[in-house]
Amino acid sequence: PTAKGEALWAFLPRPCRLHTSACQPNSNRTSIACVSRQKYGRMYPVLLVRPDGSTIHIRYKEPRRILSVSAEFVPLQIELK
């Protein structure tokens, strides 16, 4: 090996320990290892109908057009307050 050949090897990326590919650290490894969401479920727009007849647009886990709430939900909501 000549000095010119050693200088050429200095500019090339060094191989990783057990792999044959070059080790080039970047942000892709972090994005794969760290997941901020707990679920990957899709949410669908749904019209929620309350017992008094009022409606609210919400996001729901199942694809439905209308979701009605029973009268038993209202006393439960008052108890939670």
N, C-alpha and C positions, 0 to 999 in steps of 0.2 A: 504494500500500500504506500502510495506516495502522499506527499503533503497536499497535493491538489485533490486526490481522491478522498482524503479524510475531510477536507473542507467541504466537498460535495455532500458527504454523509451527514455533516453537521446541520445542513439546511433541510434535510428530509425528516419527516416525522418518525419518531422512534416507535417500534412495535410494542404493543402491550405485553404483559407477562405471558399469558397462555393463549392469546389470540394472535392470528396472523395479520389482522388489520391494524392500522395505525390508531393510536389513542389520541383522539382530538376531543377534549372536553367541550361541551356546549350545553345549552339549556334544555335540550330534548330529554335528557335523562331525568331531570327534575320534574318535568311536566308529566312524565309517565308514572313516576313513583309517588307523587303527591296528588291525591284526589280530594278536592274540597267538597264534593257532593256525596251524600250518603246513598241516594237513590238516583237512578237514571230514568225514572218514569216520566211519561209524557202527560201533560195536563190539558184537558179539553175545556172549551168554553161551554158553560151550562147555565140555564136559567133556573134559579132556585125560587120556588113558590112557598111563601110562608103561610101558616094557618089563617092569618087575617086577610090573605089575598094579595099582599104586597110581593113584589118580585125583586130579585137581586141577580146580577150577572156575576158568576163565580167561575173558578177553574177547578175541575174535578178530574179524578184519576180515570174514570170510565167515560167513553164517548156516549153521552146522552144529550137530548135536547132540553128536557124539562125534568127537574128533580123536585119533588114535593116533600115538605117537612110535616110530620105528624104533629098533633096538638100536644103530645107528651114532651116535646122539645122545649116549649115555652116555660113551664115551671122549672125545668132543669136549669135553664139559662138564668132564671131569677135567683135560684139557690146558689149558683156559682158567684154571683155578685156579692 
